[in-house]
Amino acid sequence: MLDSVISVRVAMSDAKIERKIAVIFATDVVGYSKHMEADENETIHSLRACEEILQKLFAKYDGRLFNTGGDSFLAEFSSAVSAVECAVEFQKAIQTRNSSGDTNTKLEFRIGINSGDVVKEKDNLLGDGVNIAARLEALAQTNGITVSKVIYDFVSGKTQFEFNDLGLQKIKKNEFHAFDLLLNSSQKRKVKKNIPNPKALAVGLVVLFIALSASLYFLGINNVAIDQAVSTNSEGTPLSSSPVILVYPFKNLSASASGENLTTAITESMIASLSRYEGISVLSSSASSEAKSNDLSDTTIKDRYNAQFVVRGSIQTVSDKSRINLQLSDLSLKKVVWTDNISFSADEIFEVQDKIGDDILTHLQITAVAGSEVKSWAAKYGNAERLTLHLNARKEWAKFSVEGYENHTAIVSQLEQEMGENSPSLYNIKGWNLFLKKAAGLSKNPEQDNAELIRLSDMDVKENNDVTAYVLKALVEFRVGSKDCELSKAYGQKAIDLGATVDTFVVNGTIWVECGDLAAGTKHFENALRLQPNDSDWFLTRRLVPMYYRQGSIEKIINLVEPNLNAIDLASELLVFYSFAKLEAGEVDQAKAYFEKAKSKGVTAKSLRNLLREDESTKEFIARLKPLGSLD
């Protein structure tokens, strides 16, 4: 049966790479996640107002917005002076807006500006010129503007702005000379320039490392903010659908007191590095400081912050050499699950920070986020950075939206640049990208996209012949191929035979449900949830609860949702199903309370329709909710 797969090949011509020199303006919101947690609606309204200010200024100064990641914006200018004047006017406009008594949510921004070589990819710009602008934005202070030396050289003689020389900075492969544009004297930072060793390096790094969590703007994605606050109370910190990790402040084992600055910097850099991956919630530095000042044990950290992991470490510096010792503890298992140590000199500190972050991320992705599938993905992509891109792409895909598609596409483009457009390792992610394009309603030529989907899935099976290839092939066959249930199930079973993964069970569950076997499909989704270390964004729970509802499994709804009722990101729709289950169980007061909580979190008839997937089922469910109130 599997030999009957039809292979469709689409010829592709090599396109000339278009390069140019551009002035790049990068900005994002400081502490956006914290604002969203406090008041999502007000934050979105404020962001829209700020974006309107920014767009008007772009028009005024001849700037072009070429990429946005929600709370981040990338624009190009033909003039360095215009870009700087736009940045200054924007920061002043935001300060004016925030000082107004009518502004409830006061958003603050950082801005980085660079000029350099970029690659033009349709309407988007990529390359080091963009990357360094993002690094400069990361280095900028809240409400501040940081520029590269080339921008400084362009504008210093043409404007009256005052600048503060931050000296040479090196982050990963990017080395650049940076300057702060001083909007007021309080923004002048004491950052040493030619830092000879860790003792001298420490003071400047404290400021620099704190800023290293900037979004990867050229990818068009938003990362978890390092200042994400997790509130605590007598009942404990709310849960989250993402694993929570606390970086305990590193110990200074050096004889010199100046080593304390270096340990602070490394602690902050670790928080920033781990925040690169959206599937992990990293507690803020204030939580880390609180844990240290109160000398909290691992058990207390687990109970107070709902943390599942703790990173602990120490640094010892002798002359110009330092040594870091690290350990990662799993608080549920009550044991150390990973250790490492590394020696480094002053000029290697950024590379050390990146290596340690990559090592910890890889371990967490396997044990706490996506499960054993990560091992095969890691082999396919070759390094931790590309693996993280892949996992962030999965997060974007799960949004099932136009924004998610755009972000997912940007990641695929980045992987193509690094691995080659025709790399067999990318057949799978490119196939899923086409699926999302169709789901988001963006396919202008469905027949061509369907043919390309079939081609990619066939090539994936031929070249890779692994579990992920057969998972994709099963869904392609079911959605755009023969649409034959038995053939699709055969591909799905082949995937199960090769490895019982989360994706395997999700795709098989989808096929079984839509082929009319709801009970068997539900079992597949239950298996997926058992394999998934953390149900990120409640993806599987949101699929299972409506299945339980259709089968009248009220107790299963309660058992699935109830342990997560205090989660800060629990979907409002799940609260509605829980309130319904409580109503059916005769606990009317509790049912009404959770129904009102769901309404306060924004549940709508449309969002319920997205879960139930049928108009009649949705109407029936809403009618059964009438004793609790109306969704109008």
Secondary structure by P-SEA (a helix, b strand, c coil): ccccbbbbbbbbccccbbbbbbbbbbbbbcaaaaaaaacaaaaaaaaaaaaaaaaaaaaaaccccccccccbbbbbbccaaaaaaaaaaaaaaaaaaaacccccbbbbbbbbbbbbbbbbcccccccaaaaaaaaaaaaccccbbbbcaaaaaaccccccbbbbbbcccccccbbbbbbbbcccccccccccccccccccccaaaaaaaaaccccccccccccccccbbbbbccccccccccbbbbbcccccccccccaaaaaaaaaaaaaaaaaccccbbbbcaaaaaaaaaacccaaaaaaaccccbbbbbbbbbcccbbbbbbbbbccccccccccbbbbbcccaaaaaaaaaaaaaaaaaaaccccccaaaaaaaaaccaaaaaaaaaaaaaaacccaaaaaaaaaaaaaaaaacccccccaaaaaaaaaaaaaaacccccaaaaaaaaaaaaaaaaaacccaaaaaaaaaaaaccccccaaaaaaaaaaaaaacccaaaaaaaaaaaaaaccaaaaaaaaaaaaaaccccccaaaaaaaaaaaaaacaaaaaaaacccccccccccaaaaaaaaaaaaaacaaaaaaaaaaaaaaacccaaaaaaaaccaaaaaaaaaaaccccccc
